[in-house]
Amino acid sequence: MTLGLAFISERAWPDRLPVGLFELGRLGSLRVVGAPRGPHFISRSVALVGWAFRRDNFAAYETLAAADEQAIIASEGQWALRHLWGHYLLFWIDEHGDGWILRSPAAGPAIYLAVEESLPSGTGRAVAFTDLRLGRALGFDLDRPDAAALDAQIRFPLLRGRSTGIAGVSEILPGEIVRLNDGTRSKRGWSPWDHIRTPPVRIAADELREIVRNTIGAWSDRFERIQLELSGGLDSSIVAACLSGRKGSWRAANLATPGAPGDERPYARAMAERAGVLLDEIVMPDVPGDPLAALPVMRTRPGGFGLLGTSDAALLNAAEEFGADAIFTGVGGDNIFGLIRRPDPVVDAAHFAGLRTAWRTAADLAHMTRDSVWRAIYLAARRAISGPRAWPRDGTFLARQFATVNPDHPWLEAAPMQNPGQFGYGRALLPIQPFVDGYDRAFAFPMIAPLLSQPIVEFGLGVATWLWCEGGQDRALARRAFAEDLAPAVRNRRTKGRVESLIVPAFDANRAAIRRFLLDGWLASAGVLDCAAIDAELERPADARDAVYIRLLQIVDIERWARSLSGRRD
């Protein structure tokens, strides 16, 4: 694990620490235990764990000065949000002796909080931990699945709210500031809506290039050996372009699946050659995976798509063989560089730039989606009247028992609704969150998604949304910004790879086992599933066109997690 640590109140302290864990320091009545591989420094009142940089010059933040420590406490963490960025956890003790945690925006290392009801009777009030295995090793009972929270995770796809799926355990979300003593969430945490500019600004492509290059350059300097997961798409290729010429050793790794749709090696080769870096090509065997396999690593909340576990293992093995000390990824690029196919930017353009710009934006979107400009105008008019959409809700294969439970996320509660393009851009930061640390290689290596770094995210939130699709190209600003650095095949690419060749055979080969697994499982016994609908669906063959089988496999993943948490192995 990369940032394994826990903050424990004095009365919850175990009689003896498990082997391999050490007391790292004390903050008032809180004791810090763990074995973090990443950088950390702890004073009497403040601790910072992880990788932090200065906002003014992108330099690594490696010394906690006394003045900074005082500013952090006096500002209730606001100093760090204004002056630092990175992938870190910040802890401090205030003048009343209360402990606080800030998780860095806009992704940040995951950390979880269990308060009174989850702890052994009489032992204390709170424990914050980065890894479930660590929490359990310290003697805390963290093994009760929460049916309502799991229903919400299935019903609201890709919305990672505070509830983890474990009773009494919540996640401290990116940018949140939380008081450890009772789990109170500060209203002064980081929010994307604080960085939307009204009116938005028109930027030159060179401005985007500069902020991206500076940010990735800062990350590059923190690690000796980097493995970049180079898919061959635009986003990871931009990361490759920014790593090109770095002083430390690095290489790219590309994963190819059987069949043409999952083989992007020609694009990855072209970009690797352009960046002057070695490319490790990993070809997956044409053998269906096991969607019911036991989880190799216990998680605090369900992870990524289970059938990609073999791909995860292959990329992990490659990083270990290379001797990497970090894995870089282009995750989040679609969101940050404005991959927009909705009519929302047309509404923003009409509001801020006039009808002529709105018409051009409608034409750009029509070109991208191969539709008519009149339909784009019609959809934009509907959106202007109805306002931004609510988060998609999917009750397929779910019972009605928990249908009224909504996931809690502060970004949705305080979202500005008047400008749908800006709202859509900010909300697009949410569905990427489960993928940042969703696979097991994140437990072995720091997984760095530099495009989700705070300086780039805040910069993008101020940009006029119609610029991202200007000229009828998706991520148009990013393509122009890095036009000279990208291989032509990548710069002009308009398609994405797919992995159906791995999934459909595995589903069909395990159809009978999946039926038993779901209908006799924990979710069914807790009243989460519509068992009759699942039984009927499994009677028909998988069809890649409707992707219902993907939905069932996602439910299988939640069931696997619930069984592993509660101790069921049947």
N, C-alpha and C positions, 0 to 999 in steps of 0.2 A: 504494500500500500504506500502511497506517495506522501500523504499528509495525515498519517494516522495519529490522532490525539483526542483526548477527552478533557473536559473541564467539569470537575466534580465538587459539590459542596462538601465541607469538612465532615458533616455527619454521615455523608454517604460513602466516605472513604473506606475501601476494603481493608481487611486485616493484613493482607499480603498481596502485593502486586503480582500478576501473572508473569511468567518467564518472558523476557524480551521487551517488557514495558518498564519505563523509568519515570520517576517524577522529574519533570522538566523545570518546574518553578511554582511559585504561588502568587496569586493576585488576591490580596485580602483573604476572605474566607474560602476562596476557590483554589483548588489544587489542579495543576496541569500535569497530565500523564500521557505518555505516548512514545513513539519512536519515529518521528517524521523524517523522511528522506530529504525533503525540501528545506530551504533556508528558514530560519526562525530566530527571533530574539525576544527575550522576555525580561522586563524590568520589574520593579516593585508594583507598578500600577497598570502597565500596558504590555501587551504581547502582540506580535505580528508574526504570522506563520504563512509562508508561501512567497510568491514572487511579486514584488511591488516596484513601481517606477514613478519617477517624478513627472508631474504634468507639464512643467515648464520647459524641460529639456530632454525628456525621454530617458534620462539616466537611471540606472538601477538604484533603488532606495535600499541602502544596506546598513544604515546607522540610525538608531532611534535617538535623536537629540532630545535633551531635557525640555527645550522649548516646544518641540513637536509633541512630546508626551503631554505637556500641560495644555496645549491647544486641542489635542484630541479629547481630553476629558472636559475642558471648558465648553467646547462646541458640541458635545454629545455625539462625536463621531463625524460631524460635518466637515471638519478640517481634512480628514482623509478623503472624503468624496470630492473635495475641491482640489486637493493637491497631489493625490496619488491615483494610480490606476494599476491594474494587473490582475493576478489570480491569487488572492490572499484572503485570510481571515484575520480580523482585528478584534482584540479583546481589551477591555479596560474596566477599572473599578472607579466609580464616581465618588463624590465627596460624602455620600451616605453609606458607602460600603457595598453598594449594589454592583453586580457584574453585568457587563453588556457585551454583545457580539455584533460586529458588522461583517456581512459577507459581501465581497467585492462585486460590483456590477461588471458586465451585464450577464455573466454566467457565474463565475466564481466557484471555488471548491465546495462541494456539497457538505452541509453540516446539519445535524438533526438534534432536536430538543425533546427530552422526556421530562415531564414535570410530575409533581406529587403523586397522582393516581397510578403512574406507571412504575414507581419505585417500590422496593421492599418496604414494608410498614416500619415507620419510625426511623428510616435511614437518612432522610434529607429531603430537600425540595426539588433539586434539578440536576440533570446531567446533560451536557452537550457532547456529542460524539460525531466523528467523521465516518465511522464504519460500524455496521451492526455487530460484526465479530468482536470488535473492541468493546462495545457496550456490554455484550454478553460475557466476555472474558472478565470484566470487572464485577460480575455478579448480578447484573440487572435482568429482570424478567421481561424480555422483549420478544414475545412469541405468540401474541394474540392478534390474528387478522381482524381487520375492521371491515365488515361486509358493506356498509354504506359507502365508505371511502373507496373500496374496490369497485363498486358499482359505478361511482362517479368517474373513476379513471377509465372505465370501459365506455360509459355513456357519452363522455366528452373527450373525444380522441385528441391525443397530443397536448392536452392542457394539464400541465404539471402544477397543481396547486399545493397548498401547505400540507394537506393530509397525506401521509405516506402509505397508508394501508395497514399500518400497525396501530392497534388501539393505544391512544395516549401519546403517540410519537408524531411530531410535526417536523417539517423541513423549514429551515430558515432560508427564505428564497433570496435570489441574487439582489443585492442592494438593500436588503432589509436590515434594520437595527432592532435587536431584541434584548430585553432584560432577562437575564438568566434566572433570576430568583423566582419569577412567576410566569415567564413566557410572554409578557406584555410586548406588543409590537409598536415601535415608535412610528409616529406619523411623519417623521423627518427622514425616512429612508430614501434611497435613490428610486426615481421613477422616470420612465421614458418621456412622460408627458411634460416634465419640467424642462425638457430640452427641445421641444418643438418650437419653432420660430414662426411668429405670425406678424407680417406675412413671411412665408418661407423665402429662402434666398436662391438666386440663380448662381451656380458656381461654374468655374472652368474645370475641365477634366484634370488639369495639372494640380489643382488643389486637392482633389481626391487622391491622386497618385502620391502626393507628398505625405499626406496623413497616413496612408496605408504603408508606404515604404518606411517611414519613421517608426511606426508601431511594430511592424514585423522585424525591422532591424534591431529594435530594442530587445525583442524576444530572442532573436537569433544569438545575441551576445551573451545570453544567460546560460547557454548549454554548449557543451563540448561536441557532442555527437547527436545529430538529429536525424530521425527517419520521417520523411514527409510522405503521407499517404496521397499519392498523385493519381487521381481517378482518370484524368484526361479531360475533365470538365474545366470550365472557365475559372471557377473559384480556387481550386487547388493549384491551378496553373499560375494564377496571380501570386499565390504564396511562393510557388517555386521561383517565379521571376524575382521576387524580393529576397529570396535566400541565395540566389545566384551570386557567386563570388565571395560568399562569407568565409571568414578565416578558419572557422572550425570545420570538422569533417561532417559531411551529411550525404544522404542518398535519398532517392525516391523509391517507393514501393507501389506497385500496381497489382490489383487483384482482378483476375479474369475468371468468369464463370462459363460453364459449357454453353455453346450456342452464341451466335453473333450478337444478340441484344445485350449480353452481359460481358462482351469482350471489347474493351476500350483501349487495348494496348496500342493501336496505331496512333491515337491521340496522345497517349502518355509518352510514347517513344519520341514523337515530334517535339513535345514540350521538354522532355529530359535533354534531348540534344540541344535545344535552344538555350536551356539554362546551364548546359555543360555539366550535367550530373549523372552519375550511374543510376540506372533503373533496374530494380529487382522485380522481375515479373513472376507473380505467383498464380499458377493455374490450378483452380479447384478441380477435384476429381468429379466425374459424372456419376455420382452415387447419391441417392436421396438421403438427406439427413434424418435424424430421429427427433420429431417434434416433442416427444414425451420424455426425453432424456433428463436425468436428474441435473439440477443446477450445479455447476462446478464451484461457484462461489455464492455464499449467502449474501443477499442484498437487503438494504434497509427499505427499498421500494422496488417494485418490478422494473426490470431492465429493458433492453431493446428487444427486437424481434428475435425469437428463439432460434429459428432456422438459420440465422446468420451467425450462430455461435461457432460453426466451423470456420467461417471467414474470419471471425474475430481471433480465433486461435491461430490461424495461419499468419495473420498480420502481427500478432504478439510474438510468435516464434521468430519471424523475420527480424523484428526489432531486437530480440534477445541475441540472435546470431550476429547481428551487426554491432552489438554492444552499445546501442543507443542509450542516452540518458533522458530523452524526451521524444514523444511522438507529436508531430505537427499535422494538422488537418485543415482542409478548407471548409469544414462544417460552418454553416451560418452565412456563407457567401450569397446564396440565393436571396436570403432575407435582407442582408445588409446592402447588397447592390441592387435591390428593388426589382426582383423578378415578379412583375405585376401583370396579371391578365384580367383583372377586374376593371370595371368602369370608374372606380373611385378617383383616379387622377384627373379624369375629365371634369368631375364636379369641382375639385380643388382648382383646376386651371380656370374654370369659369368664374369662380369666386375671387381669385387673387389676380388673374392675368387677363381676364376678358374673354369674350365669346370667340374671337378669332383663334386664340391659343387653345381654347377648349375644342374647337373644331379640328385643329391640327392633331391634338392629342387623341381625339376619337379616331381619326384616320390612322394614327400610329398603332393604336390598339387593334383596330380592324385588320391592319396588315399582319400584325403578330398572330392574331387568332384566326386568320383567314376567314373573316366575316365581313359584313358590310358596315360602312361608316354609319349608316342610318340605324342599324341595330345597336351599335356602340352608343349613339346619342340617346336612343330609347332607353337602354339599360342605365345610362348615367342619369337620365331624368327620373327614372324610378328610384335610383339610389338617393338622389337629392331629396326626394319626397319622403322616402321611408327611413333615411338615415342609415348608419352603419349596421351591419348584421350582427346578431348575437352569435356567440360561439356555437358552432355546429353541434347538434345533439343527435345521437344515434342510439335508439333503443332496441335495435335489432338483436334478437336472442336474449333480451333481458326481461325479467319479470317487472311488475309495476311497484313492488314493495318499496324500493328506494328511489323512485322516479323524481321525487320532490327535493332530493338532496343535491345541492349544487356545489361544485368545487370552489374553494375560496382563493382568490388571487387578487392582491391589492391593485395590480395594474388594470384589471377590468373594473374594479369598483370605482376608480377615480378617473376613468378614461374620458377625454373630451370627445364629444360625439358630433360636433358641428361640421368638421372637415373630414370626410370619410377617407380621403387619400392618406392624410397624416395619421389618422387613427389606424388604418390598415397597415401602414408601414411600422408603426410602433407595436401593434399587436402581432406582427409577423415575427417578433423576437420570441414569442411564447412557444410555438410548436417545435422550435429547434432545441429547446432546453433538454428534452429527454434523450437526445442523441449525443450530447456533449460528454456525458459519463455513463452512457447506457450499456456499454459493453465491457467485458471483464479486463481487457487490456488497460483500462483506466485505473485498475487497482495496482497494476505492476509498473506503469510509467506515468509521468505527468502527461496528460492529454491536453495539448495547447491548441486552442482554436483561435488564432490571432485575429481573425476577421471579426470576432465577437468582443474584441477589446473595447473598453470604455471610450477611448478617444475616437475610434472609428464609428462606434454606435452613435455617440452624441453628435458627431459631425453629420452623419446621415439623417438624423432626425430633423435637422434644420433645413435640409435640401428640398426644393420644390419637387413634389412627387412625379410630376409629368416629365421631368428631365430623365428619369430612369428608363423611359420607353421612347425617348425622342428619336425620330427617324425610323420608327417601326422595328427597333431592335430591343430585345430584352436586355437588361443590365447595360444599357447603352453608354452611360457615363464610365462604367468600369472598362468596357471594351475600348473606348477612346483613350482613357487614361493610360492603359497598358498596351496600346496597339503596337508599339515598337518592341515590346518585351516578349510578346506571345508568339508562339508558332502560328503561322497563318491558318493551319487546319483547326487549331483551337479557337483562335480569335473569331473565325467565321462560323463556328459550329452552332447548330440550332437544335440538336437532339440530345437526349440523355440515355444512359444505359439502363437496362432493366434486368431483374434477377428471377423472373418467373420460371426459368429453366431449373432453378434449384428448389422451388417451392411447390409447384403443382405435383411433381412426382412424389415428393415426400408426403403431401396431403393424401393423395390417392392410395399410396402404399400403407398408410396407417389409419384409413377411414374407420375400420371396426374398433381399433384401439382408442381412437379419439372419442368415439361415441361412449364407450365405457368410461373413459377417463373423465369426461365432462358430466355425464348423467349420474355417475356415482361419486362425484367429487365434492370438495369443500364448498365451492360456490353454489352448487345445486342444493346442498344441505342447508346453506345459509339463506336460501330464498332469493339469490341474485339472478339465477338463470331462468329463462323460459324453456324448459326441458322439451316440451312438445315441439316447439319450433326448431330446436336443434336436431331432434330426432328426425323430423321430416326433411330437413335440409341435407342431412347426411345420406339420404337415400339417393340423391342425384349426383352425377359426376361433377368434379371441379371444372369451372369454366373461367378461364383467365379474363374473359370480357366483363364479367360482373364482379369478380374479385370478392364474392361472399366468403370464399374459403379463407381469404386473408383475415377477415373478421373473426372467423372461428379459431384460426391459429393464434390470433392475438388474445382471445379468451383462454385458450390453452396455456399461453404464457403466464397469464395471471393465476390460473389454477396451479400451475407448477410452483409458482412463487408461494402461494398460500399454503400448499402442502408442505413445502420445505420449511416454512416459518413455523407452522403448527406441529411439525414432527411427523406428519403422515408420509408414508413411503409407498402405500399400496396404489 
